[in-house]
């Protein structure tokens, strides 16, 4: 019986609801379920017990439930009670208010904002936006709040058919994130492609060569961290809204039993998680803001 992997870094998609409709989204609004706060905390404590050092809250859009209070309380719990070295959020940024930073900013290490284009028309084509609200302007406002409230700022971009030709060098350098995660658009059956999918991402997909060309165009951006499809598939521990690990190895999401029912060790065996690949892709990095040399 081989040892089960340690859940060093976990991505908890606690909600599938979102206010954007990105065409390539691979975690779509199939349910509107969110665990009660106390149950979520119980699961997070179990993960800490099993060796978790970093938690990333994701969605859907994590600032939707209870207007950001839900994720705020989880962030505070993980930093204060569980004393996790790294507590992070991935968000589209559209619902974050300054009062959230005032209340919870000190407990958050990194805020990652998804931005796929610095051309507003492209964002509209992709579905990243809600009509008149300018996604790029909002990004700069959030960047400023991160400085003011001492939260490390990160950008996530999904490279796809509509933005693969773009040159983002200037804009990324101006925003100077601690990390710029660049993902190759990924197909997951039942999520963004195939019969029961809520999205049709086929039209967004790019080849490995296209992806390499984009990376080459941005090779001078020192904070760039590339994520090919292969890396994404096996090297993430993903917990869904029921706290089940999702195995993406076969190109679709196959859930384990919930850690709340069977415990972390039993559930993680079904996660398809490749610990070697996780370390190889640089999954472990300086992720506590206390350890970063940041000029806030």
Rosetta blueprint (number, residue, H / E / L):
1 X L
2 X L
3 X L
4 X L
5 X L
6 X L
7 X L
8 X L
9 X E
10 X E
11 X E
12 X E
13 X E
14 X L
15 X L
16 X L
17 X L
18 X L
19 X L
20 X L
21 X L
22 X L
23 X L
24 X L
25 X L
26 X L
27 X L
28 X L
29 X L
30 X L
31 X L
32 X L
33 X L
34 X L
35 X L
36 X L
37 X H
38 X H
39 X H
40 X H
41 X H
42 X H
43 X H
44 X H
45 X H
46 X H
47 X H
48 X H
49 X H
50 X L
51 X L
52 X L
53 X L
54 X E
55 X E
56 X E
57 X E
58 X E
59 X L
60 X L
61 X L
62 X L
63 X L
64 X L
65 X H
66 X H
67 X H
68 X H
69 X H
70 X H
71 X H
72 X H
73 X H
74 X H
75 X H
76 X H
77 X H
78 X H
79 X H
80 X H
81 X H
82 X L
83 X L
84 X L
85 X L
86 X E
87 X E
88 X E
89 X E
90 X E
91 X E
92 X L
93 X L
94 X L
95 X L
96 X L
97 X L
98 X H
99 X H
100 X H
101 X H
102 X H
103 X H
104 X H
105 X H
106 X H
107 X H
108 X L
109 X L
110 X E
111 X E
112 X E
113 X E
114 X E
115 X L
116 X L
117 X L
118 X L
119 X L
120 X H
121 X H
122 X H
123 X H
124 X H
125 X H
126 X H
127 X L
128 X L
129 X L
130 X L
131 X L
132 X L
133 X L
134 X L
135 X H
136 X H
137 X H
138 X H
139 X H
140 X H
141 X H
142 X H
143 X H
144 X H
145 X H
146 X H
147 X H
148 X H
149 X L
150 X L
151 X L
152 X E
153 X E
154 X E
155 X E
156 X E
157 X E
158 X E
159 X E
160 X L
161 X L
162 X L
163 X L
164 X L
165 X L
166 X L
167 X L
168 X L
169 X H
170 X H
171 X H
172 X H
173 X H
174 X H
175 X H
176 X L
177 X L
178 X L
179 X E
180 X E
181 X E
182 X E
183 X E
184 X E
185 X L
186 X L
187 X L
188 X L
189 X E
190 X L
191 X L
192 X L
193 X E
194 X L
195 X L
196 X L
197 X L
198 X L
199 X L
200 X L
201 X L
202 X H
203 X H
204 X H
205 X L
206 X L
207 X L
208 X H
209 X H
210 X H
211 X H
212 X H
213 X H
214 X H
215 X H
216 X H
217 X H
218 X L
219 X L
220 X L
221 X L
222 X L
223 X L
224 X E
225 X E
226 X E
227 X E
228 X L
229 X H
230 X H
231 X H
232 X H
233 X H
234 X H
235 X L
236 X L
237 X L
238 X E
239 X E
240 X L
241 X L
242 X L
243 X L
244 X E
245 X E
246 X E
247 X E
248 X L
249 X L
250 X L
251 X L
252 X E
253 X L
254 X E
255 X E
256 X E
257 X E
258 X E
259 X H
260 X H
261 X H
262 X H
263 X L
264 X H
265 X H
266 X H
267 X H
268 X H
269 X L
270 X L
271 X L
272 X L
273 X L
274 X L
275 X H
276 X H
277 X H
278 X H
279 X H
280 X H
281 X L
282 X L
283 X L
284 X L
285 X L
286 X L
287 X L
288 X L
289 X H
290 X H
291 X H
292 X L
293 X L
294 X L
295 X L
296 X L
